[in-house]
Amino acid sequence: MYSSDGKRSRGHLAKQGPPLLRWALYEAACMAIRTRAQDHDFYTSVKERIDHKRAAISVARKIARRSHHILRELGDKAYAAA
């Protein structure tokens, strides 16, 4: 008998949001996975479990979340500086 109790449904990995933003986040993630980078340990752990591409996408999502929180915290001051 098939049981989906321990399974997670796979969502859309890289097809959400504007293509230019996805590309920029992926490129930023590729730079962020270098050995001296802050997210290298996270990248390595995901890469060992899955593969390089999905690990890089996970780092890109982490960068996007971090950026969102920083911009939300800055509020209107973020627009004034630009």
ABEGO torsion letter per residue (X at the ends): XBBAAABBBBBBAAABEBAAAAAAAAAAAAAAABAABAAAAAAAAAAAABBAAAAAAAAAAAAAAAAAAAAAAAEAAAAAAX
